């Protein structure tokens, strides 16, 4: 799990959108620091494109070797 998280954060930091896409499950559920839920790989990639590299998650799950669920630390 930690390896995939590290790879994803590195891909985002390096602007490697294709690598990031391959690490994210198509039916991904992403919870940003504000506690909302963003569903779907394309929507999450759009969110990540405009923001900073996410902090390591407080909770995450993999499915088929891809990030399926990611919960960011709460804001503040």
C-alpha positions as CSV (number, residue, x, y, z in Angstrom):
1,X,0.0,0.0,0.0
2,X,2.7,2.5,1.0
3,X,4.5,1.9,-2.2
4,X,1.5,2.7,-4.4
5,X,0.8,5.8,-2.3
6,X,4.5,6.9,-2.7
7,X,4.3,6.3,-6.5
8,X,1.1,8.2,-6.8
9,X,2.4,11.2,-4.9
10,X,5.6,11.2,-6.9
11,X,3.7,11.0,-10.2
12,X,1.5,14.0,-9.2
13,X,4.6,16.0,-8.0
14,X,6.4,15.2,-11.3
15,X,3.4,16.1,-13.4
16,X,3.2,12.6,-14.8
17,X,-0.5,12.5,-15.4
18,X,-0.4,9.2,-17.3
19,X,1.4,7.4,-14.5
20,X,-1.0,8.9,-12.0
21,X,-4.0,7.7,-14.1
22,X,-2.6,4.2,-14.1
23,X,-2.3,4.2,-10.3
24,X,-5.9,5.3,-9.8
25,X,-8.9,2.9,-10.1
26,X,-11.6,4.0,-12.5
27,X,-14.2,3.9,-9.7
28,X,-12.0,5.7,-7.2
29,X,-13.5,7.4,-4.2
30,X,-11.4,10.4,-3.0
31,X,-12.1,12.4,0.1
32,X,-10.2,15.8,0.0
33,X,-9.4,17.7,3.3
34,X,-12.8,19.4,3.3
35,X,-14.5,16.0,3.8
36,X,-16.5,15.9,0.6
37,X,-16.3,12.8,-1.7
38,X,-15.1,13.0,-5.3
39,X,-15.9,9.9,-7.4
40,X,-14.2,8.7,-10.5
41,X,-10.7,8.8,-11.8
42,X,-11.2,11.6,-14.3
43,X,-12.8,13.8,-11.7
44,X,-10.0,13.2,-9.2
45,X,-7.3,13.8,-11.8
46,X,-9.0,17.2,-12.5
47,X,-9.0,18.0,-8.8
48,X,-5.3,17.1,-8.5
49,X,-4.3,19.0,-11.5
50,X,-5.2,22.3,-9.9
51,X,-4.0,21.6,-6.4
52,X,-0.9,20.7,-4.4
53,X,0.4,17.2,-4.0
54,X,-1.9,15.5,-1.5
55,X,-0.6,14.6,1.9
56,X,-0.4,10.9,2.6
57,X,-3.8,9.5,3.3
58,X,-5.2,8.8,6.8
59,X,-7.0,5.9,5.2
60,X,-6.6,4.2,1.8
61,X,-7.6,1.0,0.0
62,X,-6.4,-0.7,-3.1
63,X,-8.3,-2.7,-5.7
64,X,-6.5,-4.6,-8.5
65,X,-3.3,-2.8,-7.4
66,X,-4.7,0.7,-7.9
67,X,-5.9,3.2,-5.4
68,X,-9.6,2.7,-4.9
69,X,-10.2,4.8,-1.8
70,X,-8.2,7.7,-0.5
71,X,-9.1,9.9,2.6
72,X,-7.0,13.0,3.0
73,X,-6.1,14.4,6.5
74,X,-8.7,16.9,7.5
75,X,-8.0,20.6,6.8
76,X,-6.8,22.8,9.6
